[in-house]
Structures are given as structure tokens and as C-alpha cells.
């Protein structure tokens, strides 16, 4: 049972006689009249049990796009129902105009489309449908809430996808598959051709030169079918907000771009998401069609307020392959965590694999370091400068251990990590 605004108006009108004649008898009589009128109107309202509900969710989308869900209401009774319906969704679904009135006649389904504008990735799940049925008077309504399960998948936005064609084009140029016929450096032999001015004399093939009576040089191409292991840190450090999203969101963007680039180059890619445990393992990925599968596996994962167990993570990486691979950790550049947990495990990895660490830089630190107009800003700038200095010192220390580092803002990290991969590929180190 639910009281409508009309019943409240009727109650206000009934308060006038009580104010004119403030006696107990008047109050009790009017209270009884209101109760009888409300009960009769509630009995006159059609029941809700005869109503059926069905949700038809829209297709999967990327974060930042709009989607919809269709609610279908059917009436199996003999009377028309005057309804007030609330089509509830999770707050992050961004449901628009999800409260509406409808008159559902017997045998005539009623459909209502609710526009959804999600504000976060993951599985958008529908909440209960609350419906009120009133008579033509509309004083008291019958109310009921119904569970109608529905969910819509909101994939990561993958804004860095725009960098993928240009990065793949650079890789094709390295492999000599463009009209320019540029040959990239590498260790996999490709073909022989005549020497031209500017070629490295170390690439001259003297046996082929003797046979052809012309100076011949060897051309190489970047190796294919290599292994790339991407580890996304989903611990508490990745839950912090950097820019407009979390550090884990930037890690997903970087991992997707690198996975698409490496798979497009013919390498086999494995992706691990881990904190205190390995939460997801995807791979080996082949061509770019596997990116959809990767996004589906990563979409429901959110950072947990746990410390990363780097021994478990390193063991999982070592279990992926026994061959040499490029291992990329997308994690926070936290001096204490790296010095106490990650650095002790690095020698085991660097003996067998090539290791790189990609981290998200907070763009607000540069702004705080440059603002020095008041006393408070000076202290803030000093703290920001110390943070930046620690990051640079840590990157220098990692380079001394043979570990490549990429430390950029959320928007610049994905292309910077892709450039590191292309550099290693072109230099024949991968």
C-alpha cells in the first residue's frame, strides 16, 4: 500500500473541520472516514499479481557510449491497469527517465525504453522494478517490487586504439612490407640484395658477393612468434585516481594497446591480472580478433585493497613459458613496494626474460610543483618535487639492473609502452 498526493490533499481538507472544531469526536470521525475511503479505494485498485515484466538489455558497449534497455509489461487480467513504474538500475548505469506512468490493457503489452549512460566499466546489473496500481480516483495505490534480472556489459573505452594503426604501420616498415621496402634490424635472416651507399658494412655477405661478383648484403627482419607477457597489477596502489580515472584504467588501456600491437606483429601474448592472487589469465593471444576476448575477461575486474604478492606473480610468470620473453609489469612506481617486494624477485626474471615496468605518472604533480606563489604552495611544490625526484631515481636504479621503465601520464603511457616494444623489436633484442 502506498499513499498518493491526492490522499494527502484529502487529509489537508479534512484538517479544516478539526481546526474549526478541535474536539476528539471530530478527529476520530474524520480519521475513520479517511480510513474507510482509503480502504475502499485500495480495494478498487486492480491487483498487480496479474502483471508480467521482462527486460531486454541492449548490446554491449564501450564506456562513454549510450545504451538502452527495453521493459515490457504484460497484463493477463481482465481489467486495465493504471500504473506508476520505476525501472531501477545501478547508480553507475546512469538511467534516464526511468520513472513513468502507463496504462496497460489486457492483451496489449506495453514497452518502455530506458536510456542508460554508464559512468564505469563492468557488468551493469538491473535493480528491482517497483510498480504502483491505482483506481480512477487514485487515493491509495497497490505497490509491489519485482526482481527482473538483466545485465549489460560495459567494456573499457580503449581510447588508445587510435594509436594502433600507426604503430602497426611502423612495424610493417621494419619488416619491409611497405612500398618503401625498408629493412629493419633484427636477427632473423630475410633476403640478399645488392649493396647501396649507406648500408652497414657488417651486413655484407662475402660468400654471396664472391658468387654474384657484386657486393651483396644480408637483410634482416624483426623476429616473429616471440612471447610477450603483460602483468596488470590490480592491488590497492592501482585503485588510486590519476587524472579522470584510476591507475588500473590506464593500465588496461596500455595492456590492450600492447597486446593488440604484439599480436598484430605475429607474437604470442599472455595477459595476467594479479594482486594477492592471479585473478585472470588470458592467452596466448594470436591476432587482433582476440582483443575482444581479452576485454571481456578484464571488464569485470576492479582493484582490490590488497597488497600485491610479487612472489606469487613472479611464479605465475615463470609458469607461462620457459622460453625468453618480454615481461611487462604495469604497476605503480612506488619506491617502498618495488624495493622491498619486486626488486628481490627481479634477478630470477632478468636471467631468463627481458623485463620492463610501466607506471602511471600523476599529471597533478607537475602542476603542484610549478605553483609557488604562496607559502602553502611552496610546501606543496617541495613535496611534489620530492615525489618526482624519487620516481626519477627509481627509474635510474632499474635501468642499472637492465630493466626498461616507462613512466608517463595516463594518456601518454599506452603509446610510450608501444614505442618501447617497437624499439626492442627493431633493435633485435626481442
C-alpha positions in Angstrom: 0.0 0.0 0.0 1.2 3.5 -0.9 -0.5 6.9 -0.3 -0.6 9.2 -3.2 -0.6 13.0 -3.3 -4.4 13.0 -3.7 -4.8 11.3 -0.4 -2.6 13.9 1.2 -4.7 16.7 -0.3 -7.8 15.0 1.1 -6.2 14.8 4.5 -5.4 18.5 4.4 -9.0 19.3 3.5 -10.2 17.1 6.4 -8.0 19.1 8.8 -10.1 22.2 8.2 -13.1 21.0 10.3 -10.8 19.8 13.0 -9.3 23.3 13.2 -12.8 24.9 13.3 -14.0 22.4 15.9 -11.0 21.0 17.8 -12.7 18.1 19.6 -11.7 14.5 20.0 -15.0 13.3 18.4 -14.4 15.4 15.3 -10.9 14.0 15.0 -12.0 10.4 15.4 -14.9 10.7 12.9 -12.8 12.3 10.2 -10.0 9.8 10.8 -12.5 6.9 10.4 -13.9 8.5 7.2 -10.4 8.8 5.7 -9.5 5.2 6.7 -12.7 3.9 5.0 -12.3 6.0 1.9 -8.6 4.8 1.6 -9.5 1.2 2.2 -12.3 1.3 -0.4 -10.0 3.0 -3.0 -7.3 0.4 -2.3 -9.8 -2.4 -2.8 -10.9 -0.7 -6.1 -7.4 -0.6 -7.4 -6.6 -3.5 -9.8 -4.2 -6.1 -8.4 -0.6 -6.3 -9.5 -0.2 -10.1 -9.5 -1.6 -10.3 -13.0 1.2 -8.2 -14.4 4.3 -9.7 -16.1 7.6 -8.0 -16.6 10.5 -8.7 -19.0 13.7 -6.7 -19.6 15.6 -6.8 -22.9 19.0 -5.3 -22.4 20.8 -3.5 -25.2 24.1 -4.7 -26.8 27.4 -4.4 -25.1 29.1 -1.0 -25.3 32.3 0.8 -24.5 32.5 3.2 -21.6 31.4 6.6 -22.8 28.7 5.3 -25.2 25.0 5.2 -24.6 22.9 2.1 -24.5 19.3 1.2 -23.6 17.1 -1.4 -22.1 13.5 -2.3 -23.1 11.0 -3.0 -20.3 7.9 -5.0 -21.5 4.8 -5.0 -19.2 2.0 -7.5 -19.9 -1.4 -7.7 -18.3 -3.0 -11.2 -18.0 -6.0 -9.9 -16.1 -9.4 -8.6 -17.3 -9.1 -5.0 -16.2 -6.8 -2.2 -17.4 -4.1 -1.2 -15.0 -3.1 2.4 -14.3 0.5 2.1 -13.3 3.3 4.2 -12.0 6.6 2.3 -12.7 10.1 2.7 -11.6 12.7 0.9 -13.8 15.6 0.9 -11.4 19.2 0.2 -12.3 22.5 0.5 -10.5 23.5 4.2 -9.9 26.5 3.9 -12.2 24.2 2.9 -15.1 23.0 6.5 -15.5 19.4 5.6 -16.2 17.5 8.4 -17.8 13.7 8.9 -17.2 13.2 5.6 -15.5 10.0 6.7 -13.8 6.9 6.7 -15.9 3.1 6.3 -16.0 1.5 3.7 -18.1 -2.0 2.3 -18.8 -1.7 -1.4 -19.6 -4.8 -3.0 -21.2 -5.4 -6.8 -21.2 -3.7 -8.5 -24.1 -1.8 -5.3 -25.2 1.9 -5.3 -24.0 3.4 -2.0 -23.0 7.0 -1.3 -23.9 9.2 1.4 -22.5 12.8 2.1 -23.5 15.2 3.4 -20.8 18.3 5.2 -21.9 21.5 4.2 -20.0 24.6 6.3 -19.8 27.2 4.3 -17.8 29.8 6.0 -15.8 32.0 3.0 -15.1 33.0 -0.2 -16.9 31.9 -3.7 -15.8 28.6 -5.5 -15.6 25.7 -3.1 -15.3 23.0 -5.0 -13.4 19.4 -4.1 -13.1 17.7 -3.4 -9.8 14.1 -4.2 -8.9 11.1 -2.9 -10.8 8.7 -1.1 -8.5 5.1 -0.7 -9.7 2.1 1.0 -8.3 -1.5 0.3 -9.4 -4.3 2.9 -8.7 -8.0 3.2 -9.3 -9.5 6.0 -11.3 -9.7 8.0 -8.0 -6.1 7.5 -7.3 -6.0 8.0 -3.5 -4.3 4.8 -2.4 -2.1 2.5 -4.6 -1.2 -1.1 -4.5 2.6 -1.4 -4.6 5.0 -4.2 -5.4 8.7 -4.7 -6.2 9.7 -7.4 -8.6 13.1 -8.9 -9.4 13.7 -8.9 -13.2 17.4 -9.8 -13.8 19.2 -8.1 -16.6 22.8 -7.0 -17.2 24.7 -5.1 -19.8 28.5 -5.4 -20.4 30.4 -2.1 -20.5 33.8 -2.7 -22.0 36.8 -0.5 -21.4 36.8 2.6 -23.6 40.1 1.7 -25.3 40.9 5.3 -26.3 44.4 4.2 -27.2 43.0 2.2 -30.1 43.6 5.2 -32.3 47.4 4.7 -31.9 47.2 1.1 -33.1 47.2 1.7 -37.0 50.2 3.9 -36.8 52.2 1.6 -34.6 51.4 -1.4 -36.8 52.4 0.6 -39.8 55.8 1.2 -38.2 56.2 -2.5 -37.6 55.4 -3.3 -41.2 58.0 -0.8 -42.3 60.5 -2.6 -40.1 59.6 -5.9 -41.7 60.0 -4.4 -45.2 56.3 -5.0 -46.2 55.7 -1.5 -47.5 56.3 0.1 -50.9 59.4 1.8 -49.4 61.0 -1.6 -48.9 62.8 -0.6 -45.8 64.5 -3.4 -43.9 64.5 -3.3 -40.2 67.2 -4.5 -37.9 66.8 -7.9 -36.4 68.3 -11.4 -36.1 66.0 -13.3 -38.4 67.5 -13.5 -42.0 65.2 -12.3 -44.7 67.0 -12.0 -48.1 70.1 -10.8 -50.0 70.3 -7.7 -52.1 72.9 -5.5 -53.7 74.9 -3.1 -51.6 73.8 0.5 -51.7 75.6 3.5 -50.2 74.6 3.8 -46.5 74.3 0.1 -45.8 76.1 -1.2 -42.7 79.3 -2.9 -44.0 78.9 -5.5 -41.2 75.9 -6.9 -43.1 77.9 -7.8 -46.2 77.8 -11.5 -47.1 81.2 -12.2 -48.6 80.3 -15.7 -49.9 77.3 -14.3 -51.8 79.5 -11.4 -53.0 82.0 -13.9 -54.5 79.4 -15.9 -56.3 77.5 -12.9 -57.7 80.5 -10.8 -58.5 78.6 -7.9 -56.8 78.7 -6.7 -53.2 75.7 -8.4 -51.5 74.3 -7.6 -48.1 72.1 -9.6 -45.8 68.8 -8.1 -44.8 67.0 -9.0 -41.6 63.6 -8.6 -40.2 62.2 -8.5 -36.7 61.6 -11.9 -35.2 58.1 -13.3 -35.1 56.4 -15.8 -32.9 58.1 -14.3 -29.8 56.4 -14.3 -26.3 55.1 -11.2 -24.6 53.7 -11.4 -21.1 51.8 -8.5 -19.7 51.1 -8.3 -16.0 48.4 -5.8 -14.8 48.7 -5.0 -11.1 45.2 -4.8 -9.6 46.3 -4.2 -6.0 45.5 -1.3 -3.8 48.0 1.0 -5.5 46.2 0.7 -8.8 42.9 1.9 -7.2 44.1 5.5 -6.8 42.7 8.1 -9.1 45.1 9.6 -11.6 43.6 12.2 -13.9 40.0 11.3 -14.8 40.2 7.6 -13.9 42.1 5.1 -11.8 45.6 3.9 -12.4 44.1 0.4 -13.2 42.1 2.0 -16.0 45.3 3.4 -17.5 46.9 0.0 -17.1 44.1 -1.6 -19.0 44.5 0.9 -21.9 48.2 0.2 -22.0 47.8 -3.5 -21.8 45.2 -3.6 -24.6 47.3 -1.5 -27.0 50.5 -3.5 -26.4 48.5 -6.8 -26.7 47.0 -5.7 -30.0 50.3 -4.5 -31.3 52.3 -7.6 -30.3 49.6 -9.9 -31.7 49.4 -7.9 -34.9 53.2 -8.3 -35.2 52.9 -12.1 -35.0 54.0 -12.6 -31.4 52.1 -14.6 -28.8 50.7 -12.6 -25.9 49.7 -13.7 -22.4 48.0 -11.3 -20.0 47.9 -11.8 -16.3 45.8 -9.7 -13.8 47.0 -10.2 -10.3 47.3 -8.7 -6.8 47.5 -11.1 -3.9 46.5 -13.8 -6.3 46.2 -14.3 -10.0 42.7 -13.1 -10.8 42.7 -13.7 -14.6 45.0 -15.2 -17.2 44.3 -14.7 -20.9 46.3 -16.2 -23.7 48.2 -17.0 -25.7 46.5 -14.4 -27.9 47.0 -14.6 -31.6 45.7 -12.0 -34.0 43.7 -8.9 -33.2 40.4 -10.7 -33.1 41.5 -12.0 -29.6 41.3 -8.5 -28.2 37.5 -8.8 -27.7 38.1 -11.9 -25.6 40.7 -10.1 -23.6 38.4 -7.1 -22.9 35.6 -9.4 -21.8 37.9 -11.1 -19.3 39.2 -7.9 -17.9 36.0 -5.9 -17.9 34.5 -7.2 -14.5 37.8 -6.9 -12.6 38.3 -4.0 -10.3 41.2 -3.2 -8.0 41.1 -4.7 -4.5 42.5 -3.1 -1.4 45.2 -5.8 -1.0 48.9 -5.8 -1.2 50.4 -7.4 -4.3 52.1 -10.7 -3.7 55.0 -10.5 -6.0 56.3 -14.0 -5.2 53.0 -15.4 -6.5 53.1 -13.1 -9.5 56.6 -14.0 -10.5 55.9 -17.7 -10.1 52.9 -17.3 -12.4 55.0 -15.5 -15.0 57.7 -18.2 -14.8 55.0 -20.8 -15.3 53.8 -19.2 -18.6 56.8 -20.1 -20.7 60.3 -21.4 -20.3 61.5 -19.5 -23.4 62.8 -16.0 -23.4 60.0 -13.4 -23.3 59.3 -9.8 -22.8 57.7 -9.4 -19.4 55.9 -6.1 -18.9 54.7 -5.1 -15.4 52.1 -2.4 -15.5 52.2 -1.3 -11.8 52.7 1.7 -9.6 56.2 3.2 -9.3 56.1 3.0 -5.5 59.7 3.0 -4.1 58.8 1.0 -1.0 56.9 -1.7 -2.8 59.5 -2.1 -5.6 62.5 -2.0 -3.3 61.0 -4.5 -0.7 58.9 -6.8 -2.9 59.7 -6.5 -6.6 63.5 -6.0 -6.6 64.3 -9.3 -4.8 62.4 -11.2 -7.4 63.8 -9.4 -10.5 67.1 -11.3 -10.7 65.1 -14.5 -11.3 63.3 -12.9 -14.1 66.1 -11.0 -15.7 68.2 -14.1 -16.1 65.7 -15.7 -18.3 63.4 -12.8 -19.6 63.6 -9.2 -20.6 61.7 -7.1 -18.0 60.0 -3.7 -18.4 58.0 -1.7 -15.9 55.3 0.7 -17.0 53.8 3.0 -14.5 51.3 5.9 -14.5 52.6 9.3 -13.6 50.2 11.7 -11.8 49.9 14.8 -14.0 48.8 16.8 -11.0 52.3 16.6 -9.5 53.8 18.8 -12.3 51.1 21.4 -11.7 51.7 21.4 -7.9 55.5 21.6 -8.5 55.2 24.7 -10.7 52.8 26.7 -8.4 54.9 28.6 -5.9 53.2 31.8 -5.2 52.1 31.4 -1.5 53.8 29.7 1.5 51.4 26.8 1.3 52.0 26.3 -2.4 55.8 26.3 -1.8 55.5 23.4 0.7 53.2 21.6 -1.7 55.7 22.1 -4.5 58.5 20.8 -2.4 56.6 17.6 -1.6 55.7 17.2 -5.3 59.4 17.7 -6.4 60.5 15.1 -3.9 57.9 12.7 -5.3 59.2 13.4 -8.9 62.8 13.0 -7.8 62.1 9.6 -6.2 60.5 8.5 -9.4 63.4 9.5 -11.5 65.9 7.9 -9.1 63.9 4.7 -9.1 63.9 4.6 -12.9 67.6 5.2 -13.0 68.2 2.4 -10.5 66.0 0.0 -12.5 67.9 0.8 -15.7 71.1 -0.2 -13.9 69.6 -3.6 -13.4 68.7 -4.0 -17.0 65.0 -3.2 -16.5 63.3 -0.9 -19.0 61.0 1.7 -17.5 58.1 3.8 -18.9 56.7 6.4 -16.6 54.1 8.7 -18.3 50.7 10.3 -17.8 47.6 8.2 -18.3 47.1 9.4 -21.9 50.8 9.1 -22.9 51.5 5.7 -21.2 49.9 3.4 -23.8 51.8 4.9 -26.9 55.0 5.2 -24.9 54.8 1.5 -23.9 54.1 0.6 -27.6 57.1 2.6 -28.7 59.3 0.7 -26.2 58.1 -2.6 -27.8 58.8 -1.3 -31.3 62.3 -0.2 -30.2 63.1 -3.6 -28.8 61.7 -5.2 -31.9 63.6 -3.1 -34.3 66.9 -3.5 -32.4 66.7 -7.3 -32.5 66.5 -7.6 -28.7 63.2 -9.3 -28.7 
